């Protein structure tokens, strides 16, 4: 049976004090409980109290996902304003200090902090997660294996974290560098079968490395409870339209790879160390860098590779109904990613990080009202 290719999109937002522009806890203002009353399970807390996560329903196509995600952003922006806060979509805050942020009082998060200590406390980052419905677990693991190659391309498109602790890091996607201090992160190895993946998980549980498969935080994984492949590699983009474009590209990539598998073909597999070289280049330089074409054994400008990538998935777009959404990837190539635009404001204002935060807040609401 062909996979459903349903979509589920999760976004993690910053809650900002509109005066200081610093992160501020939404717990004290009861924003989270109000959000749950309005949006039920589509909104939830994260480990730090200044992080709020939303998740769409299971969506059957990208336009359904767009409607749901736009509604979630609108409602959270309004809810933040009602609580004297500003909602911002950025993968790191330009100058907030994680040492001043409180941990959400939940036993699960307390245990993570107990296990990982400073690494957990400093993990003040905000991502975009995209779930694609692939019900057959063997098909899911084959899709994950092949999609690993495209993760650096997708990460370059979503870079939106150039600042950390008030510093220009020199990276377009510094969030990835913060998160890699966690265990079981990054691009995973290839697995021969789903049972091989299960054996890996069971060994970790048996030896008390983890108590739950959700503590495998790779850039892509078969979700332990849902029949989905979950791409977790992305910075949260500034605009909701950019999140939708990237989700549509991920969905089309999964459909393209599954079609190859149905014909007993596959995308060429490369070793994790090679893929990690491209990941470094993606988060360091974003769209302005070169990635390695391992088949040609040469560097290629990232923007050229994205255009090739769009041609590769093009045959899937009409059947998925996602042509318009994927076309917005070209808009990102023209305007730059969130990181590019944050840095442009930083340069234009003589290094004013408050102005950067204000710009991020404006972009978070762009196209929604």
Secondary structure, 3 states (H helix, E strand, C coil): CCCCCCEEEEEEEEEECCCCCCECCCCCCCHHHHHHHHHHHHEEECCECCEEEEECCCECCHHHHHHHHHHHHHHHHHHHHHCCCEEECCCCCCCCCHHHCCECCCHHHHHHHHHHCHHHHCCCCCEEEEEEECCCHHHHHHHHHHHHHHHHHHHHHHCCECEECCEECCCCECHHHHHCCCCCCCCCCCCCCHHHHHHHHHHHHHCCCCCCHHHCCCCEEECCCCCEEEEEEEECCCCHHHHHHHHHHHHHHHHHHHHHHHCCCCCCCCCHHHHHHHHHHHHHHHHHCEEEECCCCEEEEHHHHHHHHHHHHHHHHHHHCCHHHHHHHHHHHHHCCHHHHHHHHHHHCCCCHHHHHHHHHHHHHCCCC
